[in-house]
Amino acid sequence: MSDHYHRWVEYTDELFNNDILKKKSLPPYLVNLYGLMILKKLNRDDLYKVRREQHSLYKIVVNVRLLQNLQNWFESSRYSYQEIEDTCRQLFEIIYADIQNALKHLPSPMPFSYDPICEKLRLDVRELLFLEGAFKHEILQIYWYVWKSLFTRPQLRNEELDFAEKTAKKGANASSWQFAYMFQLFLSGRVEESLALLKNIGSNYLSYLLLFMDYYFAGKNWNGFTKLAQFLIEHIKDYLDTISYSLKQKFFYSIDTVFHQFAKETGRYDLYEQLLIAMYPFATRELSYFYFERKEYGKLIEFVQLSNFGYLSSDILRTIQKEEPQYLLPYYHRKVQMAIDQKNRQSYKEAVRHLKKLRTIYKKLKKEEKWEVYFEQLLHETKRLRAFQEECQRGKLINVENETA
């Protein structure tokens, strides 16, 4: 199997040399184009007659080797890392997806015949972290996924943990090897130390916690997931302060489904609620539906009032009116005032519709006297708004004879 590894990487190096290195002064967009062509050649099924059971491992080896070559080219290029990331993202995304897909199709359990290749492959994966440049975040994720799914032998992980610890101490804060050490601590079961290291590196890197959460979620390790969820909620505000509006939205959508499912599995809806509150205003709609589904109508209306989230569907309003109508009183009172404040004929008609809802609720609650006091006071306060008074008459809230009441 060791011979297979050498042939695979030599062929990858040969393609890179012929298609990219021999073409002097290539701009990044052409590196992206030629890189995609190299991938097509590497994906040929008849290459070296790769056996089916070896195909996933082959794909990982050649993609990691191609990444190595690309990283070396990026480092010596006169173009900035930002320019490279902007123009070569398509190539990197395909390599990333190929590695992910190959990892999913590895045989389980892993045959011992893979060991000689894994011994050499892990050194190539290490090299990716030493070349800290373009696509640092993607490289770190590849490192995580390969060590999570392929390099699972205890001896390999123990050796990598020691190596990562020593290397991390030599680097600056937030170096790739600090993250690698954090990953290895987590995989070795030293979760508290891993989280402490993440906290020390900085809250702006909290997104790496999602890798750990997915790991526990997939294994239904709810106790572990709970610990990570509490850590996330504790530090999420500092993290959100460091990222853009669009990234905040993306971050919320990346964790909402997992958190919701976790709450269903464990009953820890309190943690899901804390997350939704922490992610406001991005979780506005989800938080309102959360309260509705839990029949926490008081919290729902309070949230709507405080957040100025004006929309509740007619189905939701009907359900609350049927089950717990008292919670709708502050909602409709506010709706009436907002409509009157707009001071136009159409908004007055809207106010009357809300007033009718209020009257129905007060009647259902057997509090007609409170309704009469409230409505009489409202008519007094709006006596100069003739159009509003007219709409109240048309809506049969008042009769002509008590128009000036």
C-alpha positions, 0 to 999 in steps of 0.5 A: 500500500505504501507504493500506492501512496508514492504513485498517487502523490507523484502523479499529482505532483506531475500534473501540477508541475506540467499544468501550473508550475511550467506556466510562468507568472500565472494569475490566480484565476488561471490557477483556479482554471488549471486546478479544476482541470487537474481535478478532472484528471485525478478523478479518472476511474481507470487511473492505476486501476484503483480498487474500489475499496481504495478509491476514497483513500486515493481521493483524500491523498491526491486532494491533500497533495494538490492542496499542498502544491497550491499552498506552496504556489500561493506562498510564493505568489506576488498576489495577496491572499485576499486576491487568491481567495476571491479568485480560487474559491471555486477550486477550493470548494470543490477540493473541500467537498471531494475530501468530505465526500471521500471521508463519508465513504471510507470503510468501517471498520478501517482495514489495517492495510490503510495504516502505511498510507495514513502514516504518510498522509498525516505528514502531508496534512501537517504540512498544510497547517505550517503554510499559514496563508490563503484559505486558512479556515478551510484548511483547518476544517479539512484537518479536523475532518480528516483527524475525526474520520480517518486518523482514528487509531489511538496511537496516531492521535496521541502522537499528533496531540503531543506534536500539536502541543509542542508546535502550538507553544512555538507559534503566535496566538491564533496560529493554525497549530493552536487550533490543531491542538484544540482539536486534538484535545477535544478528540482525546476527551479533554473537552474542558481544556479544549474549550479553555484554549478556545476561550484564550485564543479569542471569542472571534473564533467561536465558530469552530465550536460548531465542529464539536457540536456537530460531532456530539450531535451525530453521536447523540452525546447529549451531555457533551452537547449540553456542555458545548451549548452552555459555553456557546451561549455564554460567549456568543455576544462577544463573538457576534460583536466581531462579525458582519450582519450577513455572517450573523445571519449565516451563523444563526441559520447554521445552528438553529436546526441542530439546537432545535433538534437537541431541545426536542431530544433532551427537553432542554428548551431553556437552552434553545430559548436562550440561544434565540434570545441571544441571536435577536433580531436574527431569530425574531420569527423563530423565537415567536414561533417557539413561544407559540408552539410551547403555548407560552402566549404571555411570553409571545405577546411580551416579546412582540410588544418589546421587539416591535415585531408587528406580525402575528398570523391570523391563525396564531391570533385565533388560537390564542383568542380561543385558548388564552384570550387575556394575553391578547389585550395588550396586543390589540390595545397597542395595535389600536393606538398605533393605527390611530396615531397614523391619522388617516381614514384607512388606519382608522378603519384598521383601529376599528377592526382591532377595537372589535377584537378587543370588545369580543375578548373583554366580553369573553372574559366577562369584563364588559365594564372594563371595556366600556371604561376603556372605550369611553376614555378613548372616545374622549381622547379622540373627540377632535378626530372626526374621521375616527369617530365616524369610523367607530359609528360605521363599525357600530361601536357607537351610535349616532346619539352618543357620538359626543360621549 
